[in-house]
């Protein structure tokens, strides 16, 4: 970037020609002094100019004190009545930048009263723009930093995934504001920002091509933070991998598998794959089939089905909104009863405990009805010489 002093302002234009253009404030002060009979023949600073400059500086300092105490004091009292704490934090963060803005404004006014040389006036223009740019950037950073900190606190309270990314988001946003502010200040000072950005764009393209996998993972982490398909501690299945989420990072997500091994999945894969979150299930399904022997009568079978239905209905840890117990099939070696129900808790350990207790009860029900569970059997019929040698019996295997 190159600076063009001629484009700074009217004072700078006069400096290029070797002439100094009077400032509006300076002209008003000279006119006021002449109205009181004080003429400046030599065009130099008098003690009255210095006195006016000092007065404006002290007045700005006093106004800053009064303004911050009265205005921000009133705003703080009003914000104390609201439920949210964001306004309290925001007013407290903005008080110092606003006070600095008033101080810079007063300093600029006091300097403008004085008659400066061409070089000093040009330096004053540059310093003035730099000072105002710094104060404005400081104000924006303070406001955005406060808002993002408040969002992070709320996200942590609500256990949102985005809480883990808030420090990174805050640093990114603040960096962008600083870069934008520096470029705007450079533009105000006459720098050729467009040429700089054009050259930066070519270099950025080369960097993006070299780091496309890293950028894809970063954008994947943003997708995870926004969609929130899971949280730390959830049991999930991502593609071919499943386990408990231990960490959600900027580049990858870590799962602890049931075998206790650690799987690191790039966030671009997480964003592209279907995510099955078992921890988000309101209930856990149980679907099983039991088989009774073909020696079971219809009345016995109906009694077993009715007893199992009653058993599930009376169990406090079985969800009552849906259950199904039905004699469905004539199997190859058994009469099949389909049993479907949901446990009230989705936790796998509690689900296993409920299933175990109900399975024991089903065994007691089957025994009380005089029935038996079937197991795979085959009947082999023999004829001819084989039947004669076995005495005509047809053994069952």
C-alpha positions in Angstrom: 0.0 0.0 0.0 1.3 3.5 -0.9 0.1 6.7 0.7 -1.0 9.6 -1.4 -0.7 12.8 0.8 -2.6 14.8 -1.7 -5.8 12.8 -1.0 -5.8 13.2 2.7 -7.9 16.3 2.9 -8.0 20.0 2.0 -5.2 20.8 4.3 -3.0 18.1 2.8 -3.8 19.5 -0.7 -2.6 22.9 0.4 0.5 21.3 1.7 1.4 19.9 -1.7 1.2 23.4 -3.1 3.3 24.8 -0.3 0.3 26.7 1.1 -1.7 26.1 4.2 -5.5 26.4 4.1 -7.0 27.8 7.3 -9.1 25.4 9.3 -12.8 26.3 10.1 -12.1 26.2 13.8 -9.1 28.3 13.4 -11.0 30.8 11.3 -13.8 31.0 13.9 -11.3 31.6 16.7 -9.6 34.4 14.7 -12.9 36.0 13.9 -14.0 35.8 17.5 -10.7 37.4 18.7 -11.0 40.2 16.1 -14.5 40.8 17.4 -13.0 41.6 20.7 -10.4 43.8 19.1 -7.5 41.3 19.1 -5.9 41.2 15.7 -3.2 38.8 14.6 -1.1 40.8 12.2 1.8 38.4 11.8 -0.4 35.3 11.3 1.3 33.5 14.3 0.0 32.0 17.5 -0.7 34.5 20.3 -1.2 33.7 23.9 -4.9 34.0 23.3 -4.7 31.1 20.8 -2.9 29.0 23.4 -5.5 30.0 26.0 -8.4 29.0 23.8 -6.7 25.7 22.9 -6.2 24.9 26.6 -9.7 25.9 27.4 -11.2 23.6 24.7 -9.0 20.8 26.0 -10.1 21.3 29.6 -13.7 21.7 28.5 -13.6 18.4 26.6 -12.1 16.7 29.6 -14.8 18.0 31.9 -17.6 17.2 29.4 -16.2 13.6 29.2 -16.5 13.3 32.9 -20.0 14.7 33.1 -21.2 12.8 30.0 -20.0 9.4 31.2 -21.3 9.8 34.7 -24.7 11.2 33.8 -25.5 9.3 30.6 -23.9 6.0 31.4 -25.0 6.2 35.0 -28.6 6.6 33.8 -28.3 3.8 31.3 -26.9 1.5 34.0 -29.8 2.3 36.3 -32.3 1.5 33.5 -30.5 -1.7 32.6 -30.6 -2.9 36.2 -34.3 -3.1 35.9 -34.2 -5.6 32.9 -34.0 -9.3 33.3 -31.0 -9.8 30.9 -27.5 -8.9 31.9 -26.4 -8.1 28.4 -27.3 -4.4 28.6 -25.4 -4.0 31.9 -22.3 -5.6 30.4 -22.6 -3.6 27.2 -22.9 -0.2 28.8 -19.9 -1.0 31.1 -17.8 -2.0 28.1 -18.7 1.0 26.0 -18.1 3.6 28.7 -14.3 3.8 28.2 -14.3 3.9 24.4 -16.9 6.7 24.4 -14.9 8.7 26.9 -11.8 8.2 24.8 -13.7 9.4 21.7 -14.7 12.6 23.5 -11.1 13.2 24.7 -9.8 12.7 21.1 -12.4 15.0 19.7 -11.5 17.7 22.3 -7.8 17.3 21.6 -8.4 17.7 17.8 -10.4 20.8 18.4 -7.8 22.4 20.6 -5.0 21.6 18.1 -7.1 23.1 15.2 -7.2 26.4 17.0 -3.4 26.8 16.7 -1.7 28.0 13.5 0.6 25.2 12.4 3.2 24.9 9.7 2.4 23.0 6.5 4.2 19.9 7.7 2.8 20.0 11.2 -0.8 20.5 9.8 -0.3 17.5 7.5 0.9 15.4 10.4 -2.1 16.6 12.4 -4.4 15.3 9.7 -2.9 11.9 9.6 -2.7 11.6 13.4 -6.3 12.8 13.7 -7.6 10.1 11.3 -5.5 7.4 13.0 -6.7 8.4 16.5 -10.4 8.4 15.5 -9.9 5.0 13.7 -8.4 3.4 16.7 -11.2 4.7 19.0 -13.9 3.5 16.6 -12.2 0.1 16.3 -11.9 -0.1 20.1 -15.6 0.7 20.5 -16.6 -2.0 18.0 -14.3 -4.6 19.6 -15.6 -3.8 23.0 -19.3 -4.1 21.9 -18.8 -7.3 19.9 -16.6 -8.9 22.5 -19.2 -8.3 25.2 -22.0 -9.7 23.1 -20.0 -12.8 22.2 -19.0 -13.4 25.8 -22.7 -13.1 26.8 -23.6 -15.6 24.1 -20.9 -18.0 25.3 -22.3 -17.8 28.9 -25.8 -18.5 27.7 -24.6 -21.4 25.5 -22.8 -23.0 28.4 -25.8 -22.7 30.7 -28.0 -24.4 28.0 -25.2 -26.9 27.2 -25.1 -26.0 23.6 -22.3 -27.3 21.3 -21.6 -23.8 20.1 -20.1 -22.9 23.5 -17.0 -24.9 22.6 -16.5 -22.8 19.5 -17.2 -19.3 21.0 -13.6 -18.5 21.8 -12.6 -19.3 18.2 -15.6 -17.4 16.8 -14.7 -14.4 19.0 -11.1 -14.3 17.9 -12.1 -14.6 14.3 -14.7 -11.8 14.4 -12.4 -9.5 16.3 -9.5 -10.2 13.9 -11.8 -9.4 10.9 -12.9 -6.1 12.6 -9.2 -5.1 13.2 -8.3 -6.0 9.6 -11.3 -4.1 8.2 -10.6 -1.1 10.5 -6.9 -1.0 9.4 -7.8 -1.1 5.7 -10.4 1.6 6.2 -7.9 3.8 8.0 -5.4 3.2 5.3 -8.0 4.2 2.7 -8.7 7.4 4.6 -4.9 8.2 4.6 -4.8 7.8 0.8 -3.4 4.2 0.6 -4.2 2.2 -2.5 -6.1 -0.5 -0.7 -7.7 -2.0 -3.9 -4.2 -2.9 -5.3 -3.2 -4.4 -2.0 -6.4 -6.5 -1.8 -5.9 -7.7 -5.4 -2.5 -9.0 -4.6 -3.7 -10.5 -1.4 -6.5 -12.3 -3.2 -4.0 -14.1 -5.4 -2.0 -15.2 -2.4 -5.2 -16.1 -0.5 -6.2 -18.3 -3.4 -2.9 -20.2 -3.3 -3.3 -20.6 0.5 -6.9 -21.8 0.2 -5.9 -24.5 -2.4 -3.0 -25.7 -0.1 -5.2 -25.8 3.0 -8.5 -26.9 1.5 -8.8 -30.0 3.8 -8.1 -27.8 6.9 -10.7 -25.3 5.7 -13.2 -28.0 5.0 -12.8 -29.3 8.6 -13.2 -25.8 10.0 -16.4 -25.3 8.1 -17.5 -28.7 9.2 -17.0 -27.7 12.8 -19.1 -24.6 12.1 -21.9 -26.9 10.7 -21.6 -29.1 13.8 -21.8 -26.0 16.1 -24.9 -24.6 14.3 -26.9 -27.8 13.7 -25.9 -29.3 17.1 -26.5 -33.0 16.1 -24.8 -34.1 19.4 -23.1 -32.9 22.5 -20.2 -34.0 24.6 -21.3 -37.2 26.4 -23.9 -38.3 23.8 -23.7 -41.8 22.4 -23.8 -41.5 18.6 -23.1 -43.3 15.4 -21.3 -41.4 12.6 -21.0 -43.4 9.4 -19.4 -46.7 10.4 -18.2 -45.5 13.8 -20.2 -45.3 17.0 -19.3 -44.3 20.6 -19.5 -41.6 23.2 -18.5 -38.1 22.2 -15.5 -37.0 24.2 -14.4 -33.9 22.4 -15.7 -31.5 19.6 -12.7 -29.6 18.3 -12.0 -27.2 15.5 -10.6 -29.9 13.2 -12.1 -33.2 14.4 -14.6 -34.9 16.7 -13.4 -37.7 19.1 -15.5 -40.8 19.9 -14.8 -43.3 22.6 -16.0 -46.7 21.2 -17.6 -49.5 23.3 -14.2 -51.3 22.9 -12.7 -48.2 24.8 -10.7 -47.2 21.7 -10.6 -43.6 20.6 -11.8 -42.7 17.1 -10.9 -39.3 15.6 -13.3 -38.3 12.8 -12.6 -35.2 10.7 -15.3 -32.6 11.0 -15.9 -32.5 7.2 -16.8 -36.2 7.5 -19.1 -35.5 10.4 -20.8 -32.8 8.4 -21.3 -35.0 5.4 -22.4 -38.3 7.1 -25.7 -39.2 8.7 -25.5 -38.9 12.5 -27.6 -41.2 14.6 -27.7 -39.9 18.2 -28.9 -42.6 20.5 -28.8 -40.3 23.5 -31.6 -38.2 22.0 -34.0 -41.1 22.0 -36.9 -40.3 24.4 -37.3 -44.1 24.9 -35.5 -47.3 23.9 -37.2 -50.0 21.9 -37.2 -53.7 22.7 -38.2 -56.1 20.0 -37.9 -59.9 20.6 -39.5 -63.1 19.6 -40.0 -66.2 21.9 -41.0 -69.6 20.6 -43.2 -72.2 22.3 -43.3 -75.9 21.4 -45.9 -77.3 19.0 -47.3 -79.3 21.9 -48.8 -76.0 23.3 -52.6 -75.9 23.1 -54.4 -72.8 21.7 -55.8 -72.0 25.2 -52.3 -72.2 26.7 -50.9 -70.0 24.0 -53.6 -67.4 24.4 -53.1 -67.4 28.2 -49.3 -66.8 27.8 -50.0 -63.9 25.4 -52.5 -62.4 27.9 -50.2 -62.8 30.9 -47.3 -61.1 29.0 -49.5 -58.2 28.1 -50.6 -57.8 31.7 -47.0 -58.0 32.8 -45.9 -55.2 30.5 -48.9 -53.0 31.4 -48.2 -53.2 35.2 -44.4 -52.5 34.8 -43.6 -48.9 35.8 -40.5 -48.8 33.7 -42.3 -49.7 30.5 -43.7 -46.9 28.3 -47.5 -47.4 28.1 -48.1 -45.4 24.9 -47.2 -48.4 22.7 -46.6 -52.2 23.2 -47.5 -55.2 21.2 -47.7 -58.9 22.2 -49.1 -61.2 19.5 -48.9 -64.8 18.3 -47.6 -64.1 14.8 -46.0 -67.1 13.1 -45.9 -70.9 12.8 -42.2 -71.2 12.8 -40.1 -74.2 11.6 -40.0 -75.7 15.1 -42.0 -73.3 17.3 -45.1 -71.2 17.8 -43.7 -67.6 17.6 -44.9 -64.8 19.9 -43.6 -61.3 18.9 -43.0 -58.9 21.9 -42.4 -55.2 21.3 -42.3 -52.5 24.0 -40.3 -49.4 24.9 -38.4 -48.7 28.2 -39.1 -45.3 29.7 -35.4 -44.5 30.0 -33.2 -44.4 26.9 -30.1 -45.3 28.9 -28.6 -48.6 27.7 -27.8 -49.8 31.2 -31.4 -49.2 32.5 -32.8 -50.7 29.3 -30.8 -53.9 29.9 -32.0 -54.1 33.5 -35.6 -53.8 32.5 -35.2 -56.4 29.7 -33.6 -58.8 32.1 -36.4 -58.5 34.7 -39.1 -58.9 32.2 -37.4 -61.9 30.6 -37.4 -63.6 34.0 -41.1 -62.8 34.4 -41.8 -64.3 30.9 -40.1 -67.5 31.9 -42.3 -67.8 35.0 -45.4 -67.1 33.0 -44.5 -69.8 30.4 -43.8 -72.3 33.2 -47.0 -71.4 35.1 -49.1 -72.2 32.0 -47.5 -75.6 31.6 -45.7 -74.7 28.4 -42.1 -75.0 27.2 -39.8 -73.0 25.1 -39.0 -74.6 21.7 -35.6 -75.3 20.4 -34.5 -76.4 17.0 -35.5 -80.1 16.4 -35.7 -82.4 13.3 -37.7 -85.6 12.7 -36.1 -88.3 10.6 -38.4 -91.0 9.1 -36.7 -94.3 8.1 -38.2 -96.9 5.6 -37.1 -100.1 4.0 -34.0 -102.0 5.3 -33.0 -99.1 7.5 -36.4 -99.2 9.3 -36.2 -103.0 9.7 -32.7 -102.8 11.2 -33.9 -100.1 13.6 -36.9 -102.2 14.7 -39.4 -100.0 12.8 -38.8 -97.0 15.0 -38.5 -93.5 13.6 -36.2 -91.7 16.1 -36.4 -88.0 16.5 -33.2 -86.0 16.5 
